[in-house]
Amino acid sequence: MKPFLAVSQRVDINAEHGERRDALDQRWSAFLHQGGYLPLLLPNHFASASEIVSRLRQTGLLLTGGNSLVDQGGNAPERYKIEMGLIDLMLNMR
């Protein structure tokens, strides 16, 4: 049985529909599966993501990149907050 690997996603902004979407290139799932993991895609909503990480046993956390930091011109502050919170949460779980 393949272990779960928690995976962050970038924020894609679709102005036409007024949506902020979680997104990840489909090649990540194939790559991780081939490497022996089941990707557990985390939403960019901290309460949901932290509850998923707390309830399920995963091998680790993969921060996939994307979205610049807000102070560097980025427009997805939620991603930075979530990733920093997840790192802290996972370090304290070990």
Gaussian input, Z-matrix of N, CA and C with variables (Angstrom, degrees):
# hf/3-21g

backbone

0 1
 N
 C     1     B1
 C     2     B2     1     A1
 N     3     B3     2     A2     1     D1
 C     4     B4     3     A3     2     D2
 C     5     B5     4     A4     3     D3
 N     6     B6     5     A5     4     D4
 C     7     B7     6     A6     5     D5
 C     8     B8     7     A7     6     D6
 N     9     B9     8     A8     7     D7
 C    10    B10     9     A9     8     D8
 C    11    B11    10    A10     9     D9
 N    12    B12    11    A11    10    D10
 C    13    B13    12    A12    11    D11
 C    14    B14    13    A13    12    D12
 N    15    B15    14    A14    13    D13
 C    16    B16    15    A15    14    D14
 C    17    B17    16    A16    15    D15
 N    18    B18    17    A17    16    D16
 C    19    B19    18    A18    17    D17
 C    20    B20    19    A19    18    D18
 N    21    B21    20    A20    19    D19
 C    22    B22    21    A21    20    D20
 C    23    B23    22    A22    21    D21
 N    24    B24    23    A23    22    D22
 C    25    B25    24    A24    23    D23
 C    26    B26    25    A25    24    D24
 N    27    B27    26    A26    25    D25
 C    28    B28    27    A27    26    D26
 C    29    B29    28    A28    27    D27
 N    30    B30    29    A29    28    D28
 C    31    B31    30    A30    29    D29
 C    32    B32    31    A31    30    D30
 N    33    B33    32    A32    31    D31
 C    34    B34    33    A33    32    D32
 C    35    B35    34    A34    33    D33
 N    36    B36    35    A35    34    D34
 C    37    B37    36    A36    35    D35
 C    38    B38    37    A37    36    D36
 N    39    B39    38    A38    37    D37
 C    40    B40    39    A39    38    D38
 C    41    B41    40    A40    39    D39
 N    42    B42    41    A41    40    D40
 C    43    B43    42    A42    41    D41
 C    44    B44    43    A43    42    D42
 N    45    B45    44    A44    43    D43
 C    46    B46    45    A45    44    D44
 C    47    B47    46    A46    45    D45
 N    48    B48    47    A47    46    D46
 C    49    B49    48    A48    47    D47
 C    50    B50    49    A49    48    D48
 N    51    B51    50    A50    49    D49
 C    52    B52    51    A51    50    D50
 C    53    B53    52    A52    51    D51
 N    54    B54    53    A53    52    D52
 C    55    B55    54    A54    53    D53
 C    56    B56    55    A55    54    D54
 N    57    B57    56    A56    55    D55
 C    58    B58    57    A57    56    D56
 C    59    B59    58    A58    57    D57
 N    60    B60    59    A59    58    D58
 C    61    B61    60    A60    59    D59
 C    62    B62    61    A61    60    D60
 N    63    B63    62    A62    61    D61
 C    64    B64    63    A63    62    D62
 C    65    B65    64    A64    63    D63
 N    66    B66    65    A65    64    D64
 C    67    B67    66    A66    65    D65
 C    68    B68    67    A67    66    D66
 N    69    B69    68    A68    67    D67
 C    70    B70    69    A69    68    D68
 C    71    B71    70    A70    69    D69
 N    72    B72    71    A71    70    D70
 C    73    B73    72    A72    71    D71
 C    74    B74    73    A73    72    D72
 N    75    B75    74    A74    73    D73
 C    76    B76    75    A75    74    D74
 C    77    B77    76    A76    75    D75
 N    78    B78    77    A77    76    D76
 C    79    B79    78    A78    77    D77
 C    80    B80    79    A79    78    D78
 N    81    B81    80    A80    79    D79
 C    82    B82    81    A81    80    D80
 C    83    B83    82    A82    81    D81
 N    84    B84    83    A83    82    D82
 C    85    B85    84    A84    83    D83
 C    86    B86    85    A85    84    D84
 N    87    B87    86    A86    85    D85
 C    88    B88    87    A87    86    D86
 C    89    B89    88    A88    87    D87
 N    90    B90    89    A89    88    D88
 C    91    B91    90    A90    89    D89
 C    92    B92    91    A91    90    D90
 N    93    B93    92    A92    91    D91
 C    94    B94    93    A93    92    D92
 C    95    B95    94    A94    93    D93
 N    96    B96    95    A95    94    D94
 C    97    B97    96    A96    95    D95
 C    98    B98    97    A97    96    D96
 N    99    B99    98    A98    97    D97
 C   100   B100    99    A99    98    D98
 C   101   B101   100   A100    99    D99
 N   102   B102   101   A101   100   D100
 C   103   B103   102   A102   101   D101
 C   104   B104   103   A103   102   D102
 N   105   B105   104   A104   103   D103
 C   106   B106   105   A105   104   D104
 C   107   B107   106   A106   105   D105
 N   108   B108   107   A107   106   D106
 C   109   B109   108   A108   107   D107
 C   110   B110   109   A109   108   D108
 N   111   B111   110   A110   109   D109
 C   112   B112   111   A111   110   D110
 C   113   B113   112   A112   111   D111
 N   114   B114   113   A113   112   D112
 C   115   B115   114   A114   113   D113
 C   116   B116   115   A115   114   D114
 N   117   B117   116   A116   115   D115
 C   118   B118   117   A117   116   D116
 C   119   B119   118   A118   117   D117
 N   120   B120   119   A119   118   D118
 C   121   B121   120   A120   119   D119
 C   122   B122   121   A121   120   D120
 N   123   B123   122   A122   121   D121
 C   124   B124   123   A123   122   D122
 C   125   B125   124   A124   123   D123
 N   126   B126   125   A125   124   D124
 C   127   B127   126   A126   125   D125
 C   128   B128   127   A127   126   D126
 N   129   B129   128   A128   127   D127
 C   130   B130   129   A129   128   D128
 C   131   B131   130   A130   129   D129
 N   132   B132   131   A131   130   D130
 C   133   B133   132   A132   131   D131
 C   134   B134   133   A133   132   D132
 N   135   B135   134   A134   133   D133
 C   136   B136   135   A135   134   D134
 C   137   B137   136   A136   135   D135
 N   138   B138   137   A137   136   D136
 C   139   B139   138   A138   137   D137
 C   140   B140   139   A139   138   D138
 N   141   B141   140   A140   139   D139
 C   142   B142   141   A141   140   D140
 C   143   B143   142   A142   141   D141
 N   144   B144   143   A143   142   D142
 C   145   B145   144   A144   143   D143
 C   146   B146   145   A145   144   D144
 N   147   B147   146   A146   145   D145
 C   148   B148   147   A147   146   D146
 C   149   B149   148   A148   147   D147
 N   150   B150   149   A149   148   D148
 C   151   B151   150   A150   149   D149
 C   152   B152   151   A151   150   D150
 N   153   B153   152   A152   151   D151
 C   154   B154   153   A153   152   D152
 C   155   B155   154   A154   153   D153
 N   156   B156   155   A155   154   D154
 C   157   B157   156   A156   155   D155
 C   158   B158   157   A157   156   D156
 N   159   B159   158   A158   157   D157
 C   160   B160   159   A159   158   D158
 C   161   B161   160   A160   159   D159
 N   162   B162   161   A161   160   D160
 C   163   B163   162   A162   161   D161
 C   164   B164   163   A163   162   D162
 N   165   B165   164   A164   163   D163
 C   166   B166   165   A165   164   D164
 C   167   B167   166   A166   165   D165
 N   168   B168   167   A167   166   D166
 C   169   B169   168   A168   167   D167
 C   170   B170   169   A169   168   D168
 N   171   B171   170   A170   169   D169
 C   172   B172   171   A171   170   D170
 C   173   B173   172   A172   171   D171
 N   174   B174   173   A173   172   D172
 C   175   B175   174   A174   173   D173
 C   176   B176   175   A175   174   D174
 N   177   B177   176   A176   175   D175
 C   178   B178   177   A177   176   D176
 C   179   B179   178   A178   177   D177
 N   180   B180   179   A179   178   D178
 C   181   B181   180   A180   179   D179
 C   182   B182   181   A181   180   D180
 N   183   B183   182   A182   181   D181
 C   184   B184   183   A183   182   D182
 C   185   B185   184   A184   183   D183
 N   186   B186   185   A185   184   D184
 C   187   B187   186   A186   185   D185
 C   188   B188   187   A187   186   D186
 N   189   B189   188   A188   187   D187
 C   190   B190   189   A189   188   D188
 C   191   B191   190   A190   189   D189
 N   192   B192   191   A191   190   D190
 C   193   B193   192   A192   191   D191
 C   194   B194   193   A193   192   D192
 N   195   B195   194   A194   193   D193
 C   196   B196   195   A195   194   D194
 C   197   B197   196   A196   195   D195
 N   198   B198   197   A197   196   D196
 C   199   B199   198   A198   197   D197
 C   200   B200   199   A199   198   D198
 N   201   B201   200   A200   199   D199
 C   202   B202   201   A201   200   D200
 C   203   B203   202   A202   201   D201
 N   204   B204   203   A203   202   D202
 C   205   B205   204   A204   203   D203
 C   206   B206   205   A205   204   D204
 N   207   B207   206   A206   205   D205
 C   208   B208   207   A207   206   D206
 C   209   B209   208   A208   207   D207
 N   210   B210   209   A209   208   D208
 C   211   B211   210   A210   209   D209
 C   212   B212   211   A211   210   D210
 N   213   B213   212   A212   211   D211
 C   214   B214   213   A213   212   D212
 C   215   B215   214   A214   213   D213
 N   216   B216   215   A215   214   D214
 C   217   B217   216   A216   215   D215
 C   218   B218   217   A217   216   D216
 N   219   B219   218   A218   217   D217
 C   220   B220   219   A219   218   D218
 C   221   B221   220   A220   219   D219
 N   222   B222   221   A221   220   D220
 C   223   B223   222   A222   221   D221
 C   224   B224   223   A223   222   D222
 N   225   B225   224   A224   223   D223
 C   226   B226   225   A225   224   D224
 C   227   B227   226   A226   225   D225
 N   228   B228   227   A227   226   D226
 C   229   B229   228   A228   227   D227
 C   230   B230   229   A229   228   D228
 N   231   B231   230   A230   229   D229
 C   232   B232   231   A231   230   D230
 C   233   B233   232   A232   231   D231
 N   234   B234   233   A233   232   D232
 C   235   B235   234   A234   233   D233
 C   236   B236   235   A235   234   D234
 N   237   B237   236   A236   235   D235
 C   238   B238   237   A237   236   D236
 C   239   B239   238   A238   237   D237
 N   240   B240   239   A239   238   D238
 C   241   B241   240   A240   239   D239
 C   242   B242   241   A241   240   D240
 N   243   B243   242   A242   241   D241
 C   244   B244   243   A243   242   D242
 C   245   B245   244   A244   243   D243
 N   246   B246   245   A245   244   D244
 C   247   B247   246   A246   245   D245
 C   248   B248   247   A247   246   D246
 N   249   B249   248   A248   247   D247
 C   250   B250   249   A249   248   D248
 C   251   B251   250   A250   249   D249
 N   252   B252   251   A251   250   D250
 C   253   B253   252   A252   251   D251
 C   254   B254   253   A253   252   D252
 N   255   B255   254   A254   253   D253
 C   256   B256   255   A255   254   D254
 C   257   B257   256   A256   255   D255
 N   258   B258   257   A257   256   D256
 C   259   B259   258   A258   257   D257
 C   260   B260   259   A259   258   D258
 N   261   B261   260   A260   259   D259
 C   262   B262   261   A261   260   D260
 C   263   B263   262   A262   261   D261
 N   264   B264   263   A263   262   D262
 C   265   B265   264   A264   263   D263
 C   266   B266   265   A265   264   D264
 N   267   B267   266   A266   265   D265
 C   268   B268   267   A267   266   D266
 C   269   B269   268   A268   267   D267
 N   270   B270   269   A269   268   D268
 C   271   B271   270   A270   269   D269
 C   272   B272   271   A271   270   D270
 N   273   B273   272   A272   271   D271
 C   274   B274   273   A273   272   D272
 C   275   B275   274   A274   273   D273
 N   276   B276   275   A275   274   D274
 C   277   B277   276   A276   275   D275
 C   278   B278   277   A277   276   D276
 N   279   B279   278   A278   277   D277
 C   280   B280   279   A279   278   D278
 C   281   B281   280   A280   279   D279

   B1=1.4462
   B2=1.5311
   B3=1.3193
   B4=1.4612
   B5=1.5385
   B6=1.3370
   B7=1.4705
   B8=1.5275
   B9=1.3310
   B10=1.4567
   B11=1.5243
   B12=1.3247
   B13=1.4519
   B14=1.5261
   B15=1.3310
   B16=1.4647
   B17=1.5296
   B18=1.3501
   B19=1.4527
   B20=1.5280
   B21=1.3436
   B22=1.4723
   B23=1.5234
   B24=1.3275
   B25=1.4633
   B26=1.5232
   B27=1.3137
   B28=1.4599
   B29=1.5306
   B30=1.3139
   B31=1.4605
   B32=1.5218
   B33=1.3247
   B34=1.4625
   B35=1.5174
   B36=1.3084
   B37=1.4631
   B38=1.5201
   B39=1.3150
   B40=1.4580
   B41=1.5230
   B42=1.3245
   B43=1.4691
   B44=1.5207
   B45=1.3054
   B46=1.4687
   B47=1.5318
   B48=1.3123
   B49=1.4649
   B50=1.5311
   B51=1.3294
   B52=1.4577
   B53=1.5205
   B54=1.3379
   B55=1.4610
   B56=1.5191
   B57=1.3270
   B58=1.4596
   B59=1.5194
   B60=1.3088
   B61=1.4635
   B62=1.5208
   B63=1.3221
   B64=1.4570
   B65=1.5224
   B66=1.3408
   B67=1.4578
   B68=1.5284
   B69=1.3168
   B70=1.4596
   B71=1.5253
   B72=1.3010
   B73=1.4569
   B74=1.5315
   B75=1.3199
   B76=1.4563
   B77=1.5212
   B78=1.3040
   B79=1.4725
   B80=1.5262
   B81=1.3506
   B82=1.4616
   B83=1.5272
   B84=1.3233
   B85=1.4650
   B86=1.5206
   B87=1.3258
   B88=1.4667
   B89=1.5311
   B90=1.3306
   B91=1.4699
   B92=1.5290
   B93=1.3303
   B94=1.4676
   B95=1.5260
   B96=1.3068
   B97=1.4679
   B98=1.5248
   B99=1.3152
   B100=1.4604
   B101=1.5301
   B102=1.3284
   B103=1.4627
   B104=1.5211
   B105=1.3393
   B106=1.4533
   B107=1.5181
   B108=1.3317
   B109=1.4647
   B110=1.5280
   B111=1.3202
   B112=1.4555
   B113=1.5247
   B114=1.3252
   B115=1.4520
   B116=1.5272
   B117=1.3097
   B118=1.4589
   B119=1.5293
   B120=1.3374
   B121=1.4650
   B122=1.5218
   B123=1.3141
   B124=1.4601
   B125=1.5267
   B126=1.3221
   B127=1.4632
   B128=1.5339
   B129=1.3161
   B130=1.4604
   B131=1.5238
   B132=1.3013
   B133=1.4702
   B134=1.5227
   B135=1.3466
   B136=1.4628
   B137=1.5212
   B138=1.3257
   B139=1.4691
   B140=1.5197
   B141=1.3159
   B142=1.4670
   B143=1.5294
   B144=1.3330
   B145=1.4621
   B146=1.5251
   B147=1.3174
   B148=1.4620
   B149=1.5265
   B150=1.3283
   B151=1.4649
   B152=1.5294
   B153=1.3283
   B154=1.4695
   B155=1.5274
   B156=1.3269
   B157=1.4665
   B158=1.5283
   B159=1.3231
   B160=1.4632
   B161=1.5266
   B162=1.3204
   B163=1.4730
   B164=1.5188
   B165=1.3195
   B166=1.4643
   B167=1.5167
   B168=1.3061
   B169=1.4603
   B170=1.5147
   B171=1.3041
   B172=1.4533
   B173=1.5186
   B174=1.3182
   B175=1.4528
   B176=1.5190
   B177=1.3233
   B178=1.4507
   B179=1.5125
   B180=1.3173
   B181=1.4594
   B182=1.5204
   B183=1.3306
   B184=1.4495
   B185=1.5215
   B186=1.3297
   B187=1.4631
   B188=1.5244
   B189=1.3155
   B190=1.4587
   B191=1.5199
   B192=1.3038
   B193=1.4588
   B194=1.5205
   B195=1.3101
   B196=1.4529
   B197=1.5109
   B198=1.2959
   B199=1.4622
   B200=1.5270
   B201=1.2994
   B202=1.4577
   B203=1.5236
   B204=1.3230
   B205=1.4545
   B206=1.5253
   B207=1.3115
   B208=1.4585
   B209=1.5245
   B210=1.3288
   B211=1.4693
   B212=1.5308
   B213=1.3291
   B214=1.4615
   B215=1.5297
   B216=1.3371
   B217=1.4593
   B218=1.5217
   B219=1.3134
   B220=1.4617
   B221=1.5227
   B222=1.3184
   B223=1.4589
   B224=1.5368
   B225=1.3258
   B226=1.4643
   B227=1.5298
   B228=1.3421
   B229=1.4640
   B230=1.5319
   B231=1.3279
   B232=1.4608
   B233=1.5230
   B234=1.3098
   B235=1.4640
   B236=1.5218
   B237=1.3112
   B238=1.4643
   B239=1.5230
   B240=1.3200
   B241=1.4693
   B242=1.5291
   B243=1.2999
   B244=1.4618
   B245=1.5250
   B246=1.3231
   B247=1.4589
   B248=1.5246
   B249=1.3310
   B250=1.4658
   B251=1.5316
   B252=1.3245
   B253=1.4588
   B254=1.5132
   B255=1.3289
   B256=1.4653
   B257=1.5272
   B258=1.3267
   B259=1.4680
   B260=1.5257
   B261=1.3028
   B262=1.4724
   B263=1.5332
   B264=1.3138
   B265=1.4628
   B266=1.5327
   B267=1.3155
   B268=1.4748
   B269=1.5179
   B270=1.3268
   B271=1.4579
   B272=1.5267
   B273=1.3244
   B274=1.4557
   B275=1.5269
   B276=1.3324
   B277=1.4673
   B278=1.5104
   B279=1.2944
   B280=1.4759
   B281=1.4949
   A1=108.49
   A2=116.12
   A3=121.12
   A4=110.08
   A5=117.20
   A6=119.74
   A7=111.37
   A8=115.57
   A9=121.50
   A10=110.35
   A11=115.55
   A12=122.19
   A13=106.44
   A14=117.17
   A15=122.01
   A16=108.33
   A17=116.56
   A18=121.88
   A19=109.67
   A20=115.61
   A21=119.68
   A22=109.83
   A23=115.39
   A24=121.24
   A25=109.75
   A26=116.10
   A27=119.67
   A28=109.12
   A29=115.61
   A30=122.06
   A31=107.58
   A32=116.40
   A33=121.69
   A34=107.59
   A35=116.17
   A36=120.79
   A37=108.69
   A38=115.54
   A39=122.16
   A40=107.39
   A41=115.54
   A42=121.07
   A43=112.10
   A44=116.44
   A45=120.51
   A46=111.65
   A47=116.66
   A48=121.25
   A49=112.54
   A50=117.26
   A51=120.82
   A52=112.05
   A53=116.91
   A54=121.24
   A55=112.21
   A56=114.29
   A57=122.74
   A58=104.57
   A59=116.87
   A60=122.11
   A61=111.62
   A62=115.69
   A63=120.85
   A64=106.80
   A65=116.74
   A66=119.43
   A67=111.03
   A68=113.58
   A69=120.56
   A70=107.33
   A71=116.70
   A72=120.20
   A73=108.99
   A74=116.72
   A75=121.71
   A76=113.02
   A77=117.27
   A78=119.75
   A79=112.28
   A80=117.38
   A81=119.56
   A82=111.09
   A83=117.72
   A84=120.72
   A85=111.28
   A86=116.83
   A87=120.55
   A88=110.90
   A89=116.35
   A90=121.64
   A91=110.98
   A92=116.24
   A93=119.80
   A94=111.51
   A95=117.02
   A96=120.58
   A97=110.13
   A98=116.35
   A99=120.71
   A100=111.05
   A101=116.15
   A102=120.85
   A103=114.02
   A104=116.96
   A105=120.08
   A106=115.25
   A107=117.63
   A108=121.52
   A109=111.29
   A110=115.22
   A111=122.34
   A112=106.81
   A113=118.22
   A114=119.12
   A115=111.48
   A116=115.60
   A117=123.21
   A118=105.63
   A119=116.08
   A120=120.82
   A121=110.59
   A122=115.84
   A123=121.46
   A124=111.04
   A125=116.80
   A126=120.10
   A127=110.58
   A128=116.03
   A129=121.31
   A130=110.05
   A131=114.67
   A132=123.99
   A133=104.39
   A134=116.39
   A135=119.60
   A136=113.99
   A137=118.66
   A138=119.60
   A139=110.57
   A140=118.03
   A141=121.41
   A142=111.07
   A143=116.49
   A144=120.19
   A145=111.55
   A146=117.64
   A147=119.86
   A148=111.18
   A149=118.01
   A150=119.88
   A151=110.68
   A152=116.93
   A153=120.02
   A154=109.86
   A155=116.30
   A156=121.16
   A157=111.11
   A158=117.27
   A159=120.76
   A160=112.53
   A161=117.44
   A162=121.19
   A163=114.21
   A164=116.50
   A165=120.16
   A166=110.80
   A167=114.59
   A168=119.20
   A169=108.42
   A170=116.83
   A171=121.03
   A172=108.75
   A173=114.40
   A174=121.24
   A175=111.74
   A176=116.34
   A177=119.69
   A178=111.12
   A179=114.66
   A180=122.53
   A181=108.71
   A182=116.66
   A183=122.86
   A184=108.46
   A185=116.54
   A186=122.38
   A187=106.30
   A188=116.70
   A189=121.02
   A190=115.30
   A191=118.90
   A192=120.38
   A193=112.01
   A194=114.95
   A195=121.66
   A196=109.51
   A197=117.81
   A198=124.22
   A199=111.01
   A200=115.74
   A201=120.78
   A202=110.09
   A203=115.83
   A204=120.36
   A205=108.85
   A206=116.60
   A207=121.04
   A208=111.29
   A209=117.73
   A210=119.71
   A211=112.31
   A212=117.07
   A213=122.14
   A214=111.32
   A215=116.32
   A216=120.52
   A217=114.82
   A218=117.26
   A219=120.90
   A220=112.39
   A221=115.42
   A222=120.15
   A223=112.77
   A224=116.72
   A225=120.55
   A226=110.61
   A227=117.27
   A228=119.27
   A229=112.70
   A230=117.32
   A231=119.50
   A232=111.93
   A233=117.04
   A234=119.01
   A235=111.24
   A236=117.22
   A237=120.54
   A238=110.30
   A239=116.73
   A240=121.29
   A241=110.61
   A242=116.59
   A243=120.81
   A244=110.99
   A245=117.15
   A246=119.04
   A247=111.75
   A248=117.98
   A249=119.97
   A250=110.43
   A251=116.85
   A252=121.02
   A253=112.43
   A254=117.49
   A255=120.84
   A256=111.66
   A257=116.30
   A258=118.94
   A259=109.15
   A260=116.89
   A261=121.45
   A262=110.78
   A263=117.03
   A264=121.70
   A265=110.72
   A266=117.28
   A267=120.06
   A268=111.57
   A269=118.35
   A270=120.14
   A271=111.09
   A272=116.54
   A273=120.39
   A274=113.48
   A275=117.17
   A276=121.33
   A277=112.05
   A278=117.36
   A279=122.01
   A280=111.84
   D1=127.99
   D2=-177.93
   D3=-74.76
   D4=138.58
   D5=176.89
   D6=-77.44
   D7=151.58
   D8=174.73
   D9=-72.70
   D10=144.92
   D11=170.31
   D12=-128.46
   D13=115.94
   D14=179.89
   D15=-68.36
   D16=134.99
   D17=-174.05
   D18=-131.94
   D19=127.46
   D20=176.19
   D21=-79.81
   D22=161.97
   D23=179.67
   D24=-129.54
   D25=153.72
   D26=176.83
   D27=-80.68
   D28=166.68
   D29=176.08
   D30=-103.26
   D31=119.79
   D32=173.29
   D33=-103.03
   D34=132.64
   D35=-179.16
   D36=-104.19
   D37=121.44
   D38=178.28
   D39=-109.29
   D40=92.95
   D41=-176.44
   D42=-63.79
   D43=-34.10
   D44=-178.66
   D45=-59.17
   D46=-36.67
   D47=-179.32
   D48=-104.36
   D49=-0.63
   D50=-179.23
   D51=64.48
   D52=38.63
   D53=-175.60
   D54=-121.56
   D55=147.75
   D56=169.95
   D57=-113.00
   D58=113.29
   D59=-172.21
   D60=-109.55
   D61=142.19
   D62=170.17
   D63=-79.00
   D64=138.13
   D65=-176.07
   D66=-147.46
   D67=148.96
   D68=176.83
   D69=-153.03
   D70=133.75
   D71=177.15
   D72=-57.25
   D73=134.72
   D74=-177.22
   D75=-61.59
   D76=-22.44
   D77=-179.95
   D78=-66.22
   D79=-24.57
   D80=177.97
   D81=-60.17
   D82=-45.85
   D83=-178.09
   D84=-61.53
   D85=-44.83
   D86=178.96
   D87=-63.48
   D88=-42.85
   D89=-179.73
   D90=-61.71
   D91=-47.20
   D92=-178.54
   D93=-68.00
   D94=-39.33
   D95=178.23
   D96=-62.26
   D97=-43.97
   D98=177.97
   D99=-62.76
   D100=-31.21
   D101=178.80
   D102=-81.59
   D103=0.10
   D104=175.51
   D105=99.74
   D106=15.81
   D107=-178.46
   D108=-121.82
   D109=155.15
   D110=168.91
   D111=-103.36
   D112=113.89
   D113=-178.95
   D114=-69.43
   D115=131.93
   D116=177.37
   D117=-110.91
   D118=96.21
   D119=-174.39
   D120=-74.82
   D121=123.26
   D122=-176.67
   D123=-95.82
   D124=138.12
   D125=177.27
   D126=-75.82
   D127=157.64
   D128=175.51
   D129=-86.29
   D130=53.18
   D131=176.23
   D132=-137.72
   D133=109.56
   D134=-168.74
   D135=-59.77
   D136=-43.96
   D137=-178.52
   D138=-59.12
   D139=-43.11
   D140=179.82
   D141=-69.14
   D142=-47.78
   D143=-177.75
   D144=-62.85
   D145=-42.37
   D146=-178.98
   D147=-68.50
   D148=-34.49
   D149=177.50
   D150=-68.57
   D151=-39.72
   D152=176.76
   D153=-60.41
   D154=-48.75
   D155=-178.94
   D156=-63.07
   D157=-37.42
   D158=-179.40
   D159=-71.50
   D160=-33.57
   D161=-176.35
   D162=-84.24
   D163=-34.68
   D164=-174.96
   D165=-102.86
   D166=148.56
   D167=176.72
   D168=-89.61
   D169=115.52
   D170=176.59
   D171=-120.91
   D172=155.16
   D173=-178.07
   D174=-71.24
   D175=-34.57
   D176=-177.03
   D177=-175.26
   D178=-166.11
   D179=-177.38
   D180=-130.23
   D181=128.21
   D182=176.37
   D183=-110.44
   D184=119.53
   D185=175.15
   D186=-94.84
   D187=109.89
   D188=-168.25
   D189=-81.49
   D190=-11.62
   D191=178.84
   D192=88.07
   D193=172.71
   D194=-176.61
   D195=108.97
   D196=163.43
   D197=-177.42
   D198=55.53
   D199=118.87
   D200=175.36
   D201=-73.89
   D202=155.39
   D203=174.44
   D204=-62.18
   D205=148.85
   D206=-177.89
   D207=-56.96
   D208=-42.46
   D209=-179.16
   D210=-71.26
   D211=-5.04
   D212=175.15
   D213=-110.29
   D214=17.74
   D215=177.65
   D216=97.47
   D217=3.45
   D218=-178.93
   D219=-75.80
   D220=164.53
   D221=-176.85
   D222=-128.60
   D223=27.88
   D224=-179.67
   D225=-134.03
   D226=68.96
   D227=-178.27
   D228=-61.98
   D229=-27.18
   D230=-179.32
   D231=-63.72
   D232=-33.15
   D233=-178.94
   D234=-65.74
   D235=-46.51
   D236=179.07
   D237=-59.80
   D238=-46.59
   D239=-179.37
   D240=-60.00
   D241=-44.60
   D242=-178.04
   D243=-66.53
   D244=-45.91
   D245=-178.27
   D246=-64.53
   D247=-41.55
   D248=177.86
   D249=-64.67
   D250=-41.07
   D251=177.97
   D252=-64.61
   D253=-39.55
   D254=179.64
   D255=-68.84
   D256=-38.39
   D257=176.54
   D258=-60.37
   D259=-48.37
   D260=179.29
   D261=-59.96
   D262=-46.50
   D263=-179.01
   D264=-60.45
   D265=-46.88
   D266=-177.22
   D267=-68.96
   D268=-36.26
   D269=177.22
   D270=-63.94
   D271=-36.68
   D272=179.88
   D273=-77.82
   D274=-15.94
   D275=177.93
   D276=-79.75
   D277=-23.97
   D278=-175.02
   D279=-79.78

